[in-house]
Amino acid sequence: MNAPTIIMYGTAWCSDCRRSRRLFEQRQIAYQYIDIEADDAARQRVIEVNQGNQSVPTIIFPDGSVLVEPSNAVLGAHLDERGL
């Protein structure tokens, strides 16, 4: 059975999304990227998580924690706390 996956919701035009993706790749952390402009169900999930806003990146971790538009420092600290 595969380990639970980090899910990152974003858009192609979002510079914060690209930055967060680079951090995952630099740390060699597996994650699932979902473009909310190509997936209506994903867009609705982001709106639900963000109380009506389509804020990206929205990153959902296997432990249920969520980060929205995190800086590299905040995302890095969150990953460190989880041993990733």
PDB file of N, CA, C and O in Angstrom:
ATOM      1  N   MET A   1       0.845  -1.189   0.000  1.00  0.00           N
ATOM      2  CA  MET A   1       0.000   0.000   0.000  1.00  0.00           C
ATOM      3  C   MET A   1       0.883   1.242   0.000  1.00  0.00           C
ATOM      4  O   MET A   1       1.865   1.306   0.740  1.00  0.00           O
ATOM      5  N   ASN A   2       0.543   2.220  -0.816  1.00  0.00           N
ATOM      6  CA  ASN A   2       1.317   3.448  -0.894  1.00  0.00           C
ATOM      7  C   ASN A   2       1.047   4.342   0.304  1.00  0.00           C
ATOM      8  O   ASN A   2      -0.036   4.326   0.888  1.00  0.00           O
ATOM      9  N   ALA A   3       2.061   5.122   0.653  1.00  0.00           N
ATOM     10  CA  ALA A   3       1.901   6.088   1.739  1.00  0.00           C
ATOM     11  C   ALA A   3       0.954   7.192   1.282  1.00  0.00           C
ATOM     12  O   ALA A   3       0.883   7.490   0.089  1.00  0.00           O
ATOM     13  N   PRO A   4       0.230   7.798   2.212  1.00  0.00           N
ATOM     14  CA  PRO A   4      -0.640   8.917   1.847  1.00  0.00           C
ATOM     15  C   PRO A   4       0.173  10.013   1.163  1.00  0.00           C
ATOM     16  O   PRO A   4       1.360  10.188   1.440  1.00  0.00           O
ATOM     17  N   THR A   5      -0.464  10.725   0.294  1.00  0.00           N
ATOM     18  CA  THR A   5       0.210  11.713  -0.529  1.00  0.00           C
ATOM     19  C   THR A   5      -0.171  13.137  -0.144  1.00  0.00           C
ATOM     20  O   THR A   5      -1.316  13.415   0.214  1.00  0.00           O
ATOM     21  N   ILE A   6       0.801  14.026  -0.223  1.00  0.00           N
ATOM     22  CA  ILE A   6       0.532  15.456  -0.107  1.00  0.00           C
ATOM     23  C   ILE A   6      -0.182  15.870  -1.388  1.00  0.00           C
ATOM     24  O   ILE A   6       0.235  15.493  -2.483  1.00  0.00           O
ATOM     25  N   ILE A   7      -1.246  16.636  -1.255  1.00  0.00           N
ATOM     26  CA  ILE A   7      -1.977  17.129  -2.421  1.00  0.00           C
ATOM     27  C   ILE A   7      -1.830  18.637  -2.476  1.00  0.00           C
ATOM     28  O   ILE A   7      -2.117  19.344  -1.510  1.00  0.00           O
ATOM     29  N   MET A   8      -1.376  19.115  -3.627  1.00  0.00           N
ATOM     30  CA  MET A   8      -1.243  20.553  -3.829  1.00  0.00           C
ATOM     31  C   MET A   8      -2.173  20.982  -4.946  1.00  0.00           C
ATOM     32  O   MET A   8      -2.052  20.529  -6.084  1.00  0.00           O
ATOM     33  N   TYR A   9      -3.106  21.862  -4.604  1.00  0.00           N
ATOM     34  CA  TYR A   9      -4.011  22.445  -5.584  1.00  0.00           C
ATOM     35  C   TYR A   9      -3.419  23.764  -6.048  1.00  0.00           C
ATOM     36  O   TYR A   9      -2.984  24.576  -5.232  1.00  0.00           O
ATOM     37  N   GLY A  10      -3.403  23.980  -7.355  1.00  0.00           N
ATOM     38  CA  GLY A  10      -2.830  25.211  -7.871  1.00  0.00           C
ATOM     39  C   GLY A  10      -3.342  25.540  -9.257  1.00  0.00           C
ATOM     40  O   GLY A  10      -4.307  24.953  -9.745  1.00  0.00           O
ATOM     41  N   THR A  11      -2.664  26.501  -9.881  1.00  0.00           N
ATOM     42  CA  THR A  11      -2.941  26.885 -11.262  1.00  0.00           C
ATOM     43  C   THR A  11      -1.605  27.078 -11.967  1.00  0.00           C
ATOM     44  O   THR A  11      -0.578  27.303 -11.327  1.00  0.00           O
ATOM     45  N   ALA A  12      -1.632  26.986 -13.292  1.00  0.00           N
ATOM     46  CA  ALA A  12      -0.411  27.125 -14.083  1.00  0.00           C
ATOM     47  C   ALA A  12       0.179  28.532 -13.982  1.00  0.00           C
ATOM     48  O   ALA A  12       1.398  28.691 -14.050  1.00  0.00           O
ATOM     49  N   TRP A  13      -0.660  29.546 -13.822  1.00  0.00           N
ATOM     50  CA  TRP A  13      -0.193  30.935 -13.825  1.00  0.00           C
ATOM     51  C   TRP A  13       0.273  31.433 -12.459  1.00  0.00           C
ATOM     52  O   TRP A  13       0.798  32.542 -12.364  1.00  0.00           O
ATOM     53  N   CYS A  14       0.098  30.656 -11.417  1.00  0.00           N
ATOM     54  CA  CYS A  14       0.365  31.086 -10.042  1.00  0.00           C
ATOM     55  C   CYS A  14       1.856  30.968  -9.695  1.00  0.00           C
ATOM     56  O   CYS A  14       2.403  29.866  -9.662  1.00  0.00           O
ATOM     57  N   SER A  15       2.506  32.104  -9.439  1.00  0.00           N
ATOM     58  CA  SER A  15       3.933  32.085  -9.099  1.00  0.00           C
ATOM     59  C   SER A  15       4.181  31.429  -7.736  1.00  0.00           C
ATOM     60  O   SER A  15       5.204  30.769  -7.555  1.00  0.00           O
ATOM     61  N   ASP A  16       3.272  31.596  -6.781  1.00  0.00           N
ATOM     62  CA  ASP A  16       3.425  30.934  -5.478  1.00  0.00           C
ATOM     63  C   ASP A  16       3.338  29.415  -5.633  1.00  0.00           C
ATOM     64  O   ASP A  16       4.025  28.676  -4.927  1.00  0.00           O
ATOM     65  N   CYS A  17       2.494  28.952  -6.558  1.00  0.00           N
ATOM     66  CA  CYS A  17       2.387  27.517  -6.820  1.00  0.00           C
ATOM     67  C   CYS A  17       3.697  26.983  -7.386  1.00  0.00           C
ATOM     68  O   CYS A  17       4.181  25.933  -6.962  1.00  0.00           O
ATOM     69  N   ARG A  18       4.264  27.702  -8.336  1.00  0.00           N
ATOM     70  CA  ARG A  18       5.550  27.274  -8.920  1.00  0.00           C
ATOM     71  C   ARG A  18       6.643  27.239  -7.854  1.00  0.00           C
ATOM     72  O   ARG A  18       7.467  26.325  -7.833  1.00  0.00           O
ATOM     73  N   ARG A  19       6.647  28.229  -6.979  1.00  0.00           N
ATOM     74  CA  ARG A  19       7.654  28.289  -5.912  1.00  0.00           C
ATOM     75  C   ARG A  19       7.513  27.103  -4.966  1.00  0.00           C
ATOM     76  O   ARG A  19       8.506  26.476  -4.599  1.00  0.00           O
ATOM     77  N   SER A  20       6.271  26.794  -4.568  1.00  0.00           N
ATOM     78  CA  SER A  20       6.043  25.663  -3.662  1.00  0.00           C
ATOM     79  C   SER A  20       6.417  24.346  -4.336  1.00  0.00           C
ATOM     80  O   SER A  20       6.996  23.462  -3.704  1.00  0.00           O
ATOM     81  N   ARG A  21       6.084  24.217  -5.617  1.00  0.00           N
ATOM     82  CA  ARG A  21       6.442  22.996  -6.348  1.00  0.00           C
ATOM     83  C   ARG A  21       7.959  22.827  -6.393  1.00  0.00           C
ATOM     84  O   ARG A  21       8.466  21.718  -6.226  1.00  0.00           O
ATOM     85  N   ARG A  22       8.690  23.932  -6.620  1.00  0.00           N
ATOM     86  CA  ARG A  22      10.166  23.854  -6.629  1.00  0.00           C
ATOM     87  C   ARG A  22      10.692  23.370  -5.286  1.00  0.00           C
ATOM     88  O   ARG A  22      11.632  22.577  -5.238  1.00  0.00           O
ATOM     89  N   LEU A  23      10.097  23.841  -4.192  1.00  0.00           N
ATOM     90  CA  LEU A  23      10.559  23.411  -2.870  1.00  0.00           C
ATOM     91  C   LEU A  23      10.342  21.912  -2.687  1.00  0.00           C
ATOM     92  O   LEU A  23      11.231  21.215  -2.197  1.00  0.00           O
ATOM     93  N   PHE A  24       9.165  21.408  -3.077  1.00  0.00           N
ATOM     94  CA  PHE A  24       8.930  19.964  -2.998  1.00  0.00           C
ATOM     95  C   PHE A  24       9.962  19.213  -3.826  1.00  0.00           C
ATOM     96  O   PHE A  24      10.506  18.207  -3.371  1.00  0.00           O
ATOM     97  N   GLU A  25      10.236  19.687  -5.027  1.00  0.00           N
ATOM     98  CA  GLU A  25      11.170  19.002  -5.913  1.00  0.00           C
ATOM     99  C   GLU A  25      12.595  19.074  -5.381  1.00  0.00           C
ATOM    100  O   GLU A  25      13.334  18.094  -5.475  1.00  0.00           O
ATOM    101  N   GLN A  26      12.997  20.221  -4.822  1.00  0.00           N
ATOM    102  CA  GLN A  26      14.335  20.351  -4.241  1.00  0.00           C
ATOM    103  C   GLN A  26      14.528  19.376  -3.090  1.00  0.00           C
ATOM    104  O   GLN A  26      15.614  18.825  -2.909  1.00  0.00           O
ATOM    105  N   ARG A  27      13.483  19.169  -2.320  1.00  0.00           N
ATOM    106  CA  ARG A  27      13.546  18.252  -1.178  1.00  0.00           C
ATOM    107  C   ARG A  27      13.219  16.808  -1.577  1.00  0.00           C
ATOM    108  O   ARG A  27      13.245  15.908  -0.738  1.00  0.00           O
ATOM    109  N   GLN A  28      12.917  16.597  -2.836  1.00  0.00           N
ATOM    110  CA  GLN A  28      12.559  15.283  -3.365  1.00  0.00           C
ATOM    111  C   GLN A  28      11.390  14.669  -2.596  1.00  0.00           C
ATOM    112  O   GLN A  28      11.423  13.502  -2.205  1.00  0.00           O
ATOM    113  N   ILE A  29      10.364  15.482  -2.391  1.00  0.00           N
ATOM    114  CA  ILE A  29       9.164  15.055  -1.682  1.00  0.00           C
ATOM    115  C   ILE A  29       8.070  14.793  -2.710  1.00  0.00           C
ATOM    116  O   ILE A  29       7.732  15.660  -3.515  1.00  0.00           O
ATOM    117  N   ALA A  30       7.531  13.593  -2.665  1.00  0.00           N
ATOM    118  CA  ALA A  30       6.445  13.238  -3.578  1.00  0.00           C
ATOM    119  C   ALA A  30       5.184  13.993  -3.186  1.00  0.00           C
ATOM    120  O   ALA A  30       4.873  14.158  -2.007  1.00  0.00           O
ATOM    121  N   TYR A  31       4.467  14.448  -4.208  1.00  0.00           N
ATOM    122  CA  TYR A  31       3.207  15.139  -3.976  1.00  0.00           C
ATOM    123  C   TYR A  31       2.358  14.989  -5.227  1.00  0.00           C
ATOM    124  O   TYR A  31       2.864  14.683  -6.307  1.00  0.00           O
ATOM    125  N   GLN A  32       1.069  15.207  -5.066  1.00  0.00           N
ATOM    126  CA  GLN A  32       0.160  15.188  -6.208  1.00  0.00           C
ATOM    127  C   GLN A  32      -0.245  16.620  -6.488  1.00  0.00           C
ATOM    128  O   GLN A  32      -0.734  17.316  -5.598  1.00  0.00           O
ATOM    129  N   TYR A  33      -0.045  17.064  -7.720  1.00  0.00           N
ATOM    130  CA  TYR A  33      -0.420  18.416  -8.124  1.00  0.00           C
ATOM    131  C   TYR A  33      -1.719  18.340  -8.913  1.00  0.00           C
ATOM    132  O   TYR A  33      -1.847  17.537  -9.836  1.00  0.00           O
ATOM    133  N   ILE A  34      -2.681  19.183  -8.544  1.00  0.00           N
ATOM    134  CA  ILE A  34      -3.961  19.227  -9.248  1.00  0.00           C
ATOM    135  C   ILE A  34      -4.241  20.667  -9.657  1.00  0.00           C
ATOM    136  O   ILE A  34      -4.316  21.557  -8.810  1.00  0.00           O
ATOM    137  N   ASP A  35      -4.396  20.892 -10.961  1.00  0.00           N
ATOM    138  CA  ASP A  35      -4.699  22.208 -11.502  1.00  0.00           C
ATOM    139  C   ASP A  35      -6.201  22.446 -11.362  1.00  0.00           C
ATOM    140  O   ASP A  35      -7.003  21.757 -11.991  1.00  0.00           O
ATOM    141  N   ILE A  36      -6.574  23.413 -10.545  1.00  0.00           N
ATOM    142  CA  ILE A  36      -8.006  23.645 -10.292  1.00  0.00           C
ATOM    143  C   ILE A  36      -8.724  24.249 -11.492  1.00  0.00           C
ATOM    144  O   ILE A  36      -9.955  24.259 -11.539  1.00  0.00           O
ATOM    145  N   GLU A  37      -7.966  24.751 -12.460  1.00  0.00           N
ATOM    146  CA  GLU A  37      -8.609  25.268 -13.668  1.00  0.00           C
ATOM    147  C   GLU A  37      -8.979  24.144 -14.636  1.00  0.00           C
ATOM    148  O   GLU A  37      -9.752  24.357 -15.569  1.00  0.00           O
ATOM    149  N   ALA A  38      -8.431  22.955 -14.416  1.00  0.00           N
ATOM    150  CA  ALA A  38      -8.712  21.805 -15.276  1.00  0.00           C
ATOM    151  C   ALA A  38      -9.584  20.765 -14.588  1.00  0.00           C
ATOM    152  O   ALA A  38      -9.970  19.772 -15.205  1.00  0.00           O
ATOM    153  N   ASP A  39      -9.899  20.987 -13.311  1.00  0.00           N
ATOM    154  CA  ASP A  39     -10.621  19.991 -12.524  1.00  0.00           C
ATOM    155  C   ASP A  39     -11.671  20.697 -11.655  1.00  0.00           C
ATOM    156  O   ASP A  39     -11.344  21.297 -10.631  1.00  0.00           O
ATOM    157  N   ASP A  40     -12.924  20.615 -12.079  1.00  0.00           N
ATOM    158  CA  ASP A  40     -14.002  21.310 -11.352  1.00  0.00           C
ATOM    159  C   ASP A  40     -14.163  20.812  -9.921  1.00  0.00           C
ATOM    160  O   ASP A  40     -14.420  21.609  -9.019  1.00  0.00           O
ATOM    161  N   ALA A  41     -14.017  19.507  -9.699  1.00  0.00           N
ATOM    162  CA  ALA A  41     -14.146  18.960  -8.346  1.00  0.00           C
ATOM    163  C   ALA A  41     -13.030  19.497  -7.451  1.00  0.00           C
ATOM    164  O   ALA A  41     -13.263  19.800  -6.281  1.00  0.00           O
ATOM    165  N   ALA A  42     -11.832  19.614  -7.994  1.00  0.00           N
ATOM    166  CA  ALA A  42     -10.707  20.160  -7.227  1.00  0.00           C
ATOM    167  C   ALA A  42     -10.949  21.625  -6.896  1.00  0.00           C
ATOM    168  O   ALA A  42     -10.660  22.064  -5.783  1.00  0.00           O
ATOM    169  N   ARG A  43     -11.476  22.386  -7.852  1.00  0.00           N
ATOM    170  CA  ARG A  43     -11.781  23.797  -7.609  1.00  0.00           C
ATOM    171  C   ARG A  43     -12.795  23.929  -6.476  1.00  0.00           C
ATOM    172  O   ARG A  43     -12.650  24.794  -5.612  1.00  0.00           O
ATOM    173  N   GLN A  44     -13.816  23.081  -6.474  1.00  0.00           N
ATOM    174  CA  GLN A  44     -14.817  23.109  -5.411  1.00  0.00           C
ATOM    175  C   GLN A  44     -14.202  22.745  -4.064  1.00  0.00           C
ATOM    176  O   GLN A  44     -14.574  23.317  -3.040  1.00  0.00           O
ATOM    177  N   ARG A  45     -13.265  21.802  -4.056  1.00  0.00           N
ATOM    178  CA  ARG A  45     -12.580  21.407  -2.810  1.00  0.00           C
ATOM    179  C   ARG A  45     -11.803  22.594  -2.239  1.00  0.00           C
ATOM    180  O   ARG A  45     -11.841  22.847  -1.035  1.00  0.00           O
ATOM    181  N   VAL A  46     -11.101  23.317  -3.108  1.00  0.00           N
ATOM    182  CA  VAL A  46     -10.329  24.487  -2.669  1.00  0.00           C
ATOM    183  C   VAL A  46     -11.263  25.557  -2.118  1.00  0.00           C
ATOM    184  O   VAL A  46     -10.972  26.162  -1.086  1.00  0.00           O
ATOM    185  N   ILE A  47     -12.372  25.792  -2.792  1.00  0.00           N
ATOM    186  CA  ILE A  47     -13.355  26.777  -2.317  1.00  0.00           C
ATOM    187  C   ILE A  47     -13.893  26.367  -0.950  1.00  0.00           C
ATOM    188  O   ILE A  47     -14.071  27.213  -0.073  1.00  0.00           O
ATOM    189  N   GLU A  48     -14.150  25.088  -0.765  1.00  0.00           N
ATOM    190  CA  GLU A  48     -14.657  24.577   0.515  1.00  0.00           C
ATOM    191  C   GLU A  48     -13.626  24.765   1.629  1.00  0.00           C
ATOM    192  O   GLU A  48     -13.961  25.236   2.715  1.00  0.00           O
ATOM    193  N   VAL A  49     -12.387  24.400   1.360  1.00  0.00           N
ATOM    194  CA  VAL A  49     -11.325  24.506   2.359  1.00  0.00           C
ATOM    195  C   VAL A  49     -11.063  25.962   2.738  1.00  0.00           C
ATOM    196  O   VAL A  49     -10.726  26.259   3.884  1.00  0.00           O
ATOM    197  N   ASN A  50     -11.218  26.867   1.772  1.00  0.00           N
ATOM    198  CA  ASN A  50     -10.876  28.273   1.973  1.00  0.00           C
ATOM    199  C   ASN A  50     -12.089  29.185   2.152  1.00  0.00           C
ATOM    200  O   ASN A  50     -12.040  30.365   1.808  1.00  0.00           O
ATOM    201  N   GLN A  51     -13.169  28.638   2.689  1.00  0.00           N
ATOM    202  CA  GLN A  51     -14.372  29.417   3.003  1.00  0.00           C
ATOM    203  C   GLN A  51     -14.807  30.316   1.852  1.00  0.00           C
ATOM    204  O   GLN A  51     -15.067  31.504   2.044  1.00  0.00           O
ATOM    205  N   GLY A  52     -14.884  29.735   0.648  1.00  0.00           N
ATOM    206  CA  GLY A  52     -15.405  30.455  -0.496  1.00  0.00           C
ATOM    207  C   GLY A  52     -14.367  31.076  -1.411  1.00  0.00           C
ATOM    208  O   GLY A  52     -14.720  31.620  -2.457  1.00  0.00           O
ATOM    209  N   ASN A  53     -13.120  31.009  -1.049  1.00  0.00           N
ATOM    210  CA  ASN A  53     -12.055  31.592  -1.873  1.00  0.00           C
ATOM    211  C   ASN A  53     -11.316  30.521  -2.667  1.00  0.00           C
ATOM    212  O   ASN A  53     -11.176  29.384  -2.215  1.00  0.00           O
ATOM    213  N   GLN A  54     -10.847  30.895  -3.846  1.00  0.00           N
ATOM    214  CA  GLN A  54     -10.052  29.984  -4.668  1.00  0.00           C
ATOM    215  C   GLN A  54      -8.567  30.271  -4.464  1.00  0.00           C
ATOM    216  O   GLN A  54      -7.849  30.535  -5.428  1.00  0.00           O
ATOM    217  N   SER A  55      -8.108  30.223  -3.233  1.00  0.00           N
ATOM    218  CA  SER A  55      -6.728  30.554  -2.898  1.00  0.00           C
ATOM    219  C   SER A  55      -5.807  29.388  -3.240  1.00  0.00           C
ATOM    220  O   SER A  55      -6.046  28.248  -2.844  1.00  0.00           O
ATOM    221  N   VAL A  56      -4.743  29.705  -3.989  1.00  0.00           N
ATOM    222  CA  VAL A  56      -3.749  28.699  -4.340  1.00  0.00           C
ATOM    223  C   VAL A  56      -2.359  29.267  -4.126  1.00  0.00           C
ATOM    224  O   VAL A  56      -2.152  30.470  -4.289  1.00  0.00           O
ATOM    225  N   PRO A  57      -1.410  28.429  -3.767  1.00  0.00           N
ATOM    226  CA  PRO A  57      -1.607  27.005  -3.575  1.00  0.00           C
ATOM    227  C   PRO A  57      -2.321  26.693  -2.257  1.00  0.00           C
ATOM    228  O   PRO A  57      -2.116  27.350  -1.236  1.00  0.00           O
ATOM    229  N   THR A  58      -3.150  25.683  -2.324  1.00  0.00           N
ATOM    230  CA  THR A  58      -3.730  25.066  -1.136  1.00  0.00           C
ATOM    231  C   THR A  58      -3.098  23.694  -1.054  1.00  0.00           C
ATOM    232  O   THR A  58      -3.234  22.884  -1.971  1.00  0.00           O
ATOM    233  N   ILE A  59      -2.406  23.432   0.042  1.00  0.00           N
ATOM    234  CA  ILE A  59      -1.661  22.181   0.202  1.00  0.00           C
ATOM    235  C   ILE A  59      -2.266  21.412   1.366  1.00  0.00           C
ATOM    236  O   ILE A  59      -2.352  21.919   2.485  1.00  0.00           O
ATOM    237  N   ILE A  60      -2.681  20.183   1.089  1.00  0.00           N
ATOM    238  CA  ILE A  60      -3.296  19.333   2.105  1.00  0.00           C
ATOM    239  C   ILE A  60      -2.355  18.169   2.380  1.00  0.00           C
ATOM    240  O   ILE A  60      -1.942  17.454   1.467  1.00  0.00           O
ATOM    241  N   PHE A  61      -2.025  17.993   3.651  1.00  0.00           N
ATOM    242  CA  PHE A  61      -1.083  16.967   4.069  1.00  0.00           C
ATOM    243  C   PHE A  61      -1.817  15.720   4.552  1.00  0.00           C
ATOM    244  O   PHE A  61      -2.980  15.797   4.947  1.00  0.00           O
ATOM    245  N   PRO A  62      -1.139  14.568   4.522  1.00  0.00           N
ATOM    246  CA  PRO A  62      -1.783  13.317   4.941  1.00  0.00           C
ATOM    247  C   PRO A  62      -2.352  13.355   6.355  1.00  0.00           C
ATOM    248  O   PRO A  62      -3.300  12.630   6.659  1.00  0.00           O
ATOM    249  N   ASP A  63      -1.774  14.207   7.237  1.00  0.00           N
ATOM    250  CA  ASP A  63      -2.277  14.291   8.613  1.00  0.00           C
ATOM    251  C   ASP A  63      -3.503  15.202   8.727  1.00  0.00           C
ATOM    252  O   ASP A  63      -4.018  15.417   9.824  1.00  0.00           O
ATOM    253  N   GLY A  64      -3.972  15.741   7.584  1.00  0.00           N
ATOM    254  CA  GLY A  64      -5.147  16.605   7.581  1.00  0.00           C
ATOM    255  C   GLY A  64      -4.833  18.079   7.711  1.00  0.00           C
ATOM    256  O   GLY A  64      -5.730  18.913   7.582  1.00  0.00           O
ATOM    257  N   SER A  65      -3.572  18.424   7.966  1.00  0.00           N
ATOM    258  CA  SER A  65      -3.218  19.838   8.063  1.00  0.00           C
ATOM    259  C   SER A  65      -3.250  20.471   6.678  1.00  0.00           C
ATOM    260  O   SER A  65      -3.076  19.798   5.662  1.00  0.00           O
ATOM    261  N   VAL A  66      -3.477  21.783   6.665  1.00  0.00           N
ATOM    262  CA  VAL A  66      -3.621  22.520   5.409  1.00  0.00           C
ATOM    263  C   VAL A  66      -2.795  23.798   5.488  1.00  0.00           C
ATOM    264  O   VAL A  66      -2.811  24.502   6.498  1.00  0.00           O
ATOM    265  N   LEU A  67      -2.074  24.087   4.406  1.00  0.00           N
ATOM    266  CA  LEU A  67      -1.396  25.367   4.265  1.00  0.00           C
ATOM    267  C   LEU A  67      -1.950  26.045   3.023  1.00  0.00           C
ATOM    268  O   LEU A  67      -2.147  25.407   1.989  1.00  0.00           O
ATOM    269  N   VAL A  68      -2.200  27.345   3.133  1.00  0.00           N
ATOM    270  CA  VAL A  68      -2.714  28.117   2.011  1.00  0.00           C
ATOM    271  C   VAL A  68      -1.752  29.270   1.760  1.00  0.00           C
ATOM    272  O   VAL A  68      -1.470  30.072   2.651  1.00  0.00           O
ATOM    273  N   GLU A  69      -1.255  29.336   0.530  1.00  0.00           N
ATOM    274  CA  GLU A  69      -0.314  30.374   0.120  1.00  0.00           C
ATOM    275  C   GLU A  69       0.860  30.512   1.089  1.00  0.00           C
ATOM    276  O   GLU A  69       1.187  31.626   1.497  1.00  0.00           O
ATOM    277  N   PRO A  70       1.505  29.393   1.467  1.00  0.00           N
ATOM    278  CA  PRO A  70       2.604  29.503   2.429  1.00  0.00           C
ATOM    279  C   PRO A  70       3.875  30.067   1.789  1.00  0.00           C
ATOM    280  O   PRO A  70       4.136  29.865   0.603  1.00  0.00           O
ATOM    281  N   SER A  71       4.648  30.771   2.597  1.00  0.00           N
ATOM    282  CA  SER A  71       5.989  31.174   2.159  1.00  0.00           C
ATOM    283  C   SER A  71       6.861  29.920   2.175  1.00  0.00           C
ATOM    284  O   SER A  71       6.467  28.896   2.734  1.00  0.00           O
ATOM    285  N   ASN A  72       8.040  29.996   1.566  1.00  0.00           N
ATOM    286  CA  ASN A  72       8.954  28.854   1.618  1.00  0.00           C
ATOM    287  C   ASN A  72       9.336  28.535   3.057  1.00  0.00           C
ATOM    288  O   ASN A  72       9.482  27.365   3.412  1.00  0.00           O
ATOM    289  N   ALA A  73       9.499  29.559   3.889  1.00  0.00           N
ATOM    290  CA  ALA A  73       9.881  29.332   5.288  1.00  0.00           C
ATOM    291  C   ALA A  73       8.785  28.560   6.026  1.00  0.00           C
ATOM    292  O   ALA A  73       9.076  27.622   6.767  1.00  0.00           O
ATOM    293  N   VAL A  74       7.531  28.954   5.823  1.00  0.00           N
ATOM    294  CA  VAL A  74       6.415  28.282   6.496  1.00  0.00           C
ATOM    295  C   VAL A  74       6.256  26.857   5.969  1.00  0.00           C
ATOM    296  O   VAL A  74       6.080  25.923   6.752  1.00  0.00           O
ATOM    297  N   LEU A  75       6.317  26.686   4.649  1.00  0.00           N
ATOM    298  CA  LEU A  75       6.191  25.350   4.069  1.00  0.00           C
ATOM    299  C   LEU A  75       7.352  24.472   4.516  1.00  0.00           C
ATOM    300  O   LEU A  75       7.143  23.316   4.883  1.00  0.00           O
ATOM    301  N   GLY A  76       8.565  24.998   4.490  1.00  0.00           N
ATOM    302  CA  GLY A  76       9.727  24.231   4.923  1.00  0.00           C
ATOM    303  C   GLY A  76       9.621  23.800   6.375  1.00  0.00           C
ATOM    304  O   GLY A  76       9.931  22.654   6.703  1.00  0.00           O
ATOM    305  N   ALA A  77       9.188  24.696   7.247  1.00  0.00           N
ATOM    306  CA  ALA A  77       9.032  24.363   8.666  1.00  0.00           C
ATOM    307  C   ALA A  77       7.957  23.291   8.851  1.00  0.00           C
ATOM    308  O   ALA A  77       8.116  22.382   9.666  1.00  0.00           O
ATOM    309  N   HIS A  78       6.870  23.398   8.098  1.00  0.00           N
ATOM    310  CA  HIS A  78       5.785  22.412   8.189  1.00  0.00           C
ATOM    311  C   HIS A  78       6.291  21.032   7.754  1.00  0.00           C
ATOM    312  O   HIS A  78       5.972  20.020   8.378  1.00  0.00           O
ATOM    313  N   LEU A  79       7.074  21.003   6.688  1.00  0.00           N
ATOM    314  CA  LEU A  79       7.653  19.742   6.228  1.00  0.00           C
ATOM    315  C   LEU A  79       8.629  19.189   7.253  1.00  0.00           C
ATOM    316  O   LEU A  79       8.622  17.990   7.533  1.00  0.00           O
ATOM    317  N   ASP A  80       9.480  20.063   7.821  1.00  0.00           N
ATOM    318  CA  ASP A  80      10.433  19.626   8.836  1.00  0.00           C
ATOM    319  C   ASP A  80       9.747  19.021  10.051  1.00  0.00           C
ATOM    320  O   ASP A  80      10.199  18.011  10.590  1.00  0.00           O
ATOM    321  N   GLU A  81       8.643  19.648  10.482  1.00  0.00           N
ATOM    322  CA  GLU A  81       7.894  19.151  11.641  1.00  0.00           C
ATOM    323  C   GLU A  81       7.357  17.749  11.402  1.00  0.00           C
ATOM    324  O   GLU A  81       7.123  16.995  12.347  1.00  0.00           O
ATOM    325  N   ARG A  82       7.161  17.402  10.127  1.00  0.00           N
ATOM    326  CA  ARG A  82       6.609  16.087   9.777  1.00  0.00           C
ATOM    327  C   ARG A  82       7.702  15.125   9.314  1.00  0.00           C
ATOM    328  O   ARG A  82       7.414  14.024   8.845  1.00  0.00           O
ATOM    329  N   GLY A  83       8.945  15.549   9.448  1.00  0.00           N
ATOM    330  CA  GLY A  83      10.070  14.681   9.077  1.00  0.00           C
ATOM    331  C   GLY A  83      10.203  14.450   7.579  1.00  0.00           C
ATOM    332  O   GLY A  83      10.685  13.407   7.137  1.00  0.00           O
ATOM    333  N   LEU A  84       9.772  15.431   6.814  1.00  0.00           N
ATOM    334  CA  LEU A  84       9.833  15.289   5.338  1.00  0.00           C
ATOM    335  C   LEU A  84      10.955  16.122   4.742  1.00  0.00           C
ATOM    336  O   LEU A  84      11.147  16.119   3.526  1.00  0.00           O
TER     337      LEU A  84
END
